[in-house]
Amino acid sequence: MTTRYVWVPHGTSGGWLLVHRSVETGGVSDDFWITGEIAPEDASDVLKDSAEGWAPLVLGEQVNFLLWPYVLTAVTGRQLRKVREQLLLTPVRPLADIRVTVTDTPDGPEVSSPSIILADDPFMPGHDDLHLTPEWERGSLDASTRRAELLTAIAGKLSLPAADPAHVVVVNRFVARSGRDGLDEVLARRSVRAAIAALLAEPTQDEPRERLADELLRHGWQFDSVPVMLGGEPKPGFLERLVFFLVLDPGAAGSAASYRIATLPSSAALLDPPLMAALAGYLGPFDPALRTTGFRSALAVLPPEWDPPRERGTHLAPPAGDEIVTVRGAGTVDLSDPQIAQIHLVELFDSQGLPRGKFDLSAIPMQPGDSPRVKS
C-alpha cells in the first residue's frame, strides 16, 4: 500500500494538497483525496501530525473525508476530471510517499515494512521532525515521474473520450505589424498575463480574446485576434493551451515574422525546437496552402494525456497569471506570401446597436495605396 502526498500549485500563493493511495492486492486500485485551496506551507501540517493521523489512509480503510488538520475529501466522479485538468495546467510538487504492507490476521490488520520517503523541499518537514519509531525506513523522494503516474492512475478510473477526428480545435493567434521593441517585456506584465490566463481558461470564447487585444493595445501593441480553426488535428488538448503571437516584419523581403507562444508550464515543457518550428510553419500563414509539412508528425510524439480536447468547465480554477510561460521562437519564420494585408476586423451594428456581422479584411490581398474592400 502506497499513499502519496502531492502539492498541486495554483500560482505562487495557493494550491491544493492531493493524496493518492494505491492498493495492490493482485490488481491495483487507486483512490484520491484533495483539500480546499490552501497556502503551500500549510501542506506540511499533514505530515507533522502524529502517526495515528495517517492510519485511516495508509491502512487502506474506507475514507470519505478527514478533518485533519483540515478537510480532506474523497475525489470521485466529475471532481476527478477536475483534478486531471488541474494536473495538466501546471507541474506538481511531490511531497512524500508512505509505504506499508498490511496483512489480515485474526487479531486485525498487521503492518510491516513501513517506510516514509520525503521530498527535499523547503516547506516540508525533515525525518527528525516526524518522531518516527525505529522500524520506519527513511529515504529521499524521486519526483521525476510523479505527474505521469497520477495522470495514468486517474485515466484508469475515467472513461476519457478519444480525440474526435471532426473536433474543431481553436488555436488563439494574435497578429501585429510592428517593428518596435519591447514585446517580451509587455508579455511579462501582470495585467497582460492575467488576460492570457483568462483566455487559456476559455479558449473558444470571443470575450477573453477581445480583452487580451485591448490589454495589449493599452501597453502600446496593436494585435488583432485571428484564431486558427483546425479540424481533426492530433493532440487538441495541447493546441488549445497555446496563445500564438505573430509579429510581421513590414521591412523584410516577402513576409518574415517573429513569434511568441504563451502557455502553461506543463505545455511549455513540451515545446522543443522541432515542435516550435512546426507550430510556426503551420499556424503562421493565413493561407492554408502555405502551411509547412511536419506539423502532425511533430504533435504525434507528445504524451497521450494531451489527446482528449479540453473539457469545458471542469477545471478547479483557471490558470493564475503568474503560471503563464512565454517562449520565444528562434529567429524568424518565412511565410512566403508578399500579399498579406494588415489584419483588420470590421464589425457591423444596426441602428439598435445589435451586431450584424464581422468582416475579416486580412483575407483580402492589398497592394500599397489600395483602399480596403469587403467581398460580398
C-alpha positions in Angstrom: 0.0 0.0 0.0 1.4 3.4 -1.1 0.0 6.7 0.0 1.4 9.7 -1.9 1.1 13.3 -0.9 1.4 15.8 -3.8 1.2 19.6 -3.9 -0.8 20.9 -6.9 0.1 24.6 -7.3 -2.2 27.5 -8.3 0.1 30.5 -8.8 2.7 31.2 -6.2 0.4 31.7 -3.2 -2.0 28.8 -3.2 -2.9 25.4 -4.4 -4.2 22.0 -3.2 -2.9 19.1 -1.3 -3.7 15.9 -3.3 -3.4 12.5 -1.7 -3.2 9.4 -3.9 -3.4 5.9 -2.5 -2.6 2.7 -4.5 -3.5 -0.6 -3.0 -2.0 -3.7 -4.6 -3.9 -7.0 -4.0 -3.2 -8.9 -7.2 -4.5 -5.9 -9.1 -4.1 -2.2 -8.3 -6.9 0.1 -7.1 -6.5 3.9 -6.8 -8.2 6.4 -4.6 -7.8 10.2 -4.3 -8.5 12.9 -1.7 -8.0 16.6 -2.0 -8.1 19.7 0.2 -9.6 23.1 -0.5 -7.2 25.7 -1.7 -4.6 26.4 0.9 -1.2 28.1 1.2 1.9 25.9 0.3 3.4 25.9 3.7 0.1 24.6 5.2 0.6 21.3 3.2 3.4 20.2 5.5 1.0 20.1 8.5 -0.5 16.8 7.2 2.9 15.1 7.8 3.9 16.9 11.0 0.9 15.4 12.7 1.1 12.2 14.7 1.4 8.8 13.1 -2.1 7.9 14.3 -3.4 10.6 11.9 -2.1 8.7 8.9 -3.7 5.4 9.9 -7.0 5.6 8.0 -5.3 6.3 4.8 -2.2 4.1 5.0 -4.0 1.1 6.3 -6.4 1.0 3.3 -9.5 1.9 5.3 -12.6 3.4 3.7 -12.2 7.2 4.0 -14.7 9.8 2.7 -13.2 12.8 4.4 -10.8 13.7 7.2 -10.8 16.7 9.4 -7.1 16.5 9.9 -5.6 19.1 10.0 -8.2 20.5 7.6 -10.9 19.0 5.4 -9.6 16.3 3.1 -12.4 15.0 0.9 -12.6 12.0 -1.4 -12.3 12.7 -5.1 -15.0 10.9 -7.2 -17.0 11.4 -10.4 -16.7 14.8 -12.1 -14.4 16.1 -9.4 -11.8 13.5 -10.6 -12.0 15.1 -14.1 -11.3 18.5 -12.5 -8.2 17.1 -10.8 -7.0 15.7 -14.1 -7.5 19.2 -15.7 -5.5 20.9 -12.9 -2.7 18.4 -13.3 -2.4 19.3 -16.9 -2.3 23.0 -16.0 0.9 23.0 -14.1 3.8 20.8 -12.8 3.1 19.2 -9.5 5.4 19.1 -6.4 5.5 15.6 -4.9 5.9 15.9 -1.1 6.0 12.4 0.4 5.3 8.7 0.0 4.3 6.4 2.8 4.5 2.7 2.1 3.4 -0.2 4.3 2.5 -3.9 3.9 -0.8 -4.8 5.5 -1.7 -8.4 6.3 -5.1 -9.6 7.6 -4.8 -11.6 10.8 -7.3 -12.9 13.3 -6.3 -10.0 15.6 -6.8 -7.4 12.9 -4.6 -5.8 10.3 -0.9 -6.3 10.9 1.5 -3.7 9.4 5.1 -4.4 8.4 7.9 -2.8 6.4 6.8 0.8 7.0 8.8 3.5 5.1 8.5 7.2 4.5 10.1 8.9 1.6 10.3 12.7 1.8 11.0 15.3 -0.9 13.9 17.7 -0.4 11.5 20.7 -0.2 11.9 23.9 1.8 8.5 23.9 3.4 8.4 20.2 4.2 9.4 18.6 7.5 12.6 16.6 7.9 12.5 13.0 9.0 13.6 14.1 12.5 10.5 16.3 12.8 8.1 13.4 12.4 9.1 11.5 15.6 9.1 8.2 13.8 9.8 4.9 15.7 12.9 3.0 14.7 11.2 0.4 12.4 10.4 3.2 9.9 12.7 3.2 6.8 13.6 6.7 5.6 14.5 7.9 2.2 14.5 10.8 -0.3 11.9 11.1 -3.0 12.5 10.8 -6.7 9.8 13.2 -8.1 10.6 12.8 -11.8 7.7 10.6 -12.9 5.0 11.5 -10.4 2.8 13.7 -12.6 2.7 11.0 -15.3 1.9 8.3 -12.6 -1.0 10.5 -11.3 -2.4 11.0 -14.8 -2.2 7.3 -15.5 -4.0 6.4 -12.3 -6.8 8.9 -13.0 -7.2 7.7 -16.5 -7.7 4.2 -15.1 -10.8 5.5 -13.2 -12.2 7.6 -16.0 -13.6 6.9 -19.5 -11.7 9.5 -21.3 -13.0 10.3 -24.8 -10.6 9.8 -27.6 -9.9 12.8 -29.8 -12.8 13.2 -32.2 -11.4 13.4 -35.8 -14.2 16.0 -36.5 -13.4 18.1 -33.4 -12.6 21.7 -34.3 -9.6 22.9 -32.4 -9.3 26.6 -31.7 -5.7 27.9 -31.6 -5.7 31.5 -30.4 -3.5 33.6 -32.7 -2.8 37.3 -32.4 -1.1 39.2 -35.3 0.6 42.6 -35.4 2.6 44.5 -37.9 5.2 46.3 -35.9 9.0 46.8 -35.8 9.0 48.2 -32.3 10.9 46.6 -29.4 9.7 45.5 -26.0 7.1 42.8 -26.7 8.8 40.3 -24.3 8.6 42.9 -21.6 5.0 43.6 -22.3 4.0 39.9 -22.3 5.6 39.6 -18.9 3.5 42.3 -17.3 0.9 41.2 -14.7 -2.2 42.6 -16.4 -1.3 41.0 -19.8 -0.5 37.7 -18.2 -3.8 37.8 -16.4 -5.6 38.4 -19.7 -3.7 35.5 -21.3 -4.7 33.3 -18.3 -8.4 34.2 -18.8 -8.2 33.2 -22.5 -6.5 29.9 -21.7 -9.4 29.2 -19.3 -11.9 29.7 -22.0 -10.0 29.3 -25.3 -13.1 29.3 -27.6 -14.8 32.4 -26.3 -14.6 35.8 -28.1 -14.8 38.0 -25.0 -11.4 37.0 -23.4 -9.8 37.3 -26.9 -11.1 40.9 -27.1 -9.9 41.7 -23.6 -6.4 40.4 -24.4 -6.2 42.5 -27.5 -7.4 45.6 -25.6 -4.9 45.0 -22.8 -2.0 44.7 -25.4 -3.2 47.9 -27.0 -3.1 49.6 -23.6 0.6 48.7 -23.5 1.4 50.0 -27.0 1.0 46.9 -29.1 -1.8 46.7 -31.7 -2.6 43.0 -32.1 -5.6 41.6 -33.9 -7.2 38.4 -32.8 -7.1 35.9 -35.8 -7.8 32.5 -34.3 -6.9 29.4 -36.3 -9.7 26.8 -36.7 -8.3 23.3 -37.2 -10.2 20.1 -37.8 -9.1 16.6 -37.0 -5.7 17.5 -35.6 -3.9 15.3 -33.1 -3.4 16.4 -29.5 -6.2 19.0 -29.4 -5.7 19.3 -25.6 -2.2 20.6 -26.2 -3.2 23.0 -29.0 -6.0 24.7 -27.0 -3.5 25.6 -24.3 -1.4 27.8 -26.6 -1.7 31.5 -27.4 0.4 32.3 -30.5 1.7 35.8 -31.1 2.9 36.6 -34.6 4.7 39.8 -35.4 5.0 40.5 -39.2 8.1 42.5 -40.3 6.9 45.0 -42.9 10.5 45.8 -43.8 11.5 42.3 -44.7 11.5 40.8 -48.1 8.4 38.6 -48.6 6.7 38.1 -45.2 9.1 37.3 -42.5 7.7 37.1 -38.9 8.9 36.6 -35.4 6.6 34.8 -32.9 6.0 34.0 -29.2 4.0 31.2 -27.7 2.3 31.9 -24.3 1.2 28.8 -22.5 1.2 26.9 -19.2 4.3 25.4 -17.6 3.3 21.9 -18.4 2.8 22.7 -22.0 6.0 24.8 -22.3 8.0 21.8 -21.2 7.0 20.1 -24.4 8.0 22.9 -26.7 11.3 21.7 -28.1 12.8 23.5 -31.2 11.4 21.0 -33.8 7.8 21.4 -32.3 8.3 25.2 -32.2 9.3 25.3 -35.8 6.4 23.0 -36.8 3.9 25.2 -35.0 5.2 28.4 -36.5 5.2 27.0 -40.1 1.6 25.7 -39.7 0.0 28.4 -37.5 1.7 31.4 -39.1 0.5 31.5 -42.7 -3.0 33.0 -43.2 -3.4 30.9 -46.4 -3.7 27.2 -45.6 -2.0 26.4 -48.8 1.2 27.9 -47.4 1.4 25.8 -44.3 4.5 23.7 -44.0 4.5 19.9 -43.6 5.6 18.0 -40.5 3.0 19.6 -38.1 1.1 16.3 -37.4 4.2 14.2 -37.0 5.7 16.7 -34.5 2.5 16.6 -32.5 2.2 12.9 -32.6 5.2 12.4 -30.3 3.6 14.3 -27.4 2.4 12.3 -24.4 -1.0 10.6 -24.7 -2.6 12.7 -21.9 -2.8 15.6 -24.4 -5.1 13.6 -26.8 -8.5 14.5 -25.5 -9.8 18.0 -26.1 -10.1 20.2 -23.1 -13.4 19.6 -21.2 -15.3 22.8 -20.7 -16.0 23.9 -17.1 -14.1 21.1 -15.4 -11.1 23.0 -14.0 -10.7 23.5 -10.3 -9.5 27.0 -11.1 -8.4 28.9 -14.2 -4.6 29.3 -14.5 -3.2 32.1 -12.4 -1.4 35.0 -14.2 2.0 34.0 -12.8 1.6 30.5 -14.2 1.9 31.7 -17.8 5.1 31.0 -19.6 6.1 32.8 -22.8 8.5 31.0 -25.2 10.2 33.0 -27.9 10.7 31.4 -31.3 14.2 31.2 -32.6 14.9 33.6 -35.5 12.1 34.4 -37.9 9.6 32.5 -40.0 9.3 33.0 -43.7 5.6 33.0 -44.5 6.3 33.2 -48.3 3.4 35.4 -49.1 4.1 39.0 -50.2 0.4 40.0 -50.3 -0.6 39.6 -46.7 -2.6 42.6 -45.7 -2.6 44.2 -42.3 -5.1 42.4 -40.1 -8.2 44.3 -39.5 -11.6 43.1 -38.3 -14.7 45.2 -39.1 -17.8 44.6 -37.0 -21.1 46.0 -38.2 -24.0 47.1 -36.0 -27.6 48.0 -36.9 -29.4 51.2 -35.6 -30.5 49.3 -32.5 -26.8 48.6 -31.6 -27.1 44.9 -32.3 -24.2 43.1 -34.0 -24.9 42.2 -37.6 -21.7 40.6 -38.8 -18.0 40.7 -38.9 -15.7 41.1 -41.9 -12.1 40.0 -41.8 -10.1 42.2 -44.1 -7.0 40.1 -43.6 -8.3 37.7 -46.2 -8.2 40.3 -48.9 -4.8 40.8 -50.6 -3.9 44.5 -50.7 -1.3 46.4 -52.7 0.2 49.7 -51.4 -2.3 52.5 -51.8 -5.3 50.2 -52.1 -8.4 51.1 -50.2 -10.0 48.3 -48.1 -12.8 46.4 -49.8 -15.2 43.9 -48.4 -16.0 40.9 -50.5 -19.7 40.1 -50.8 
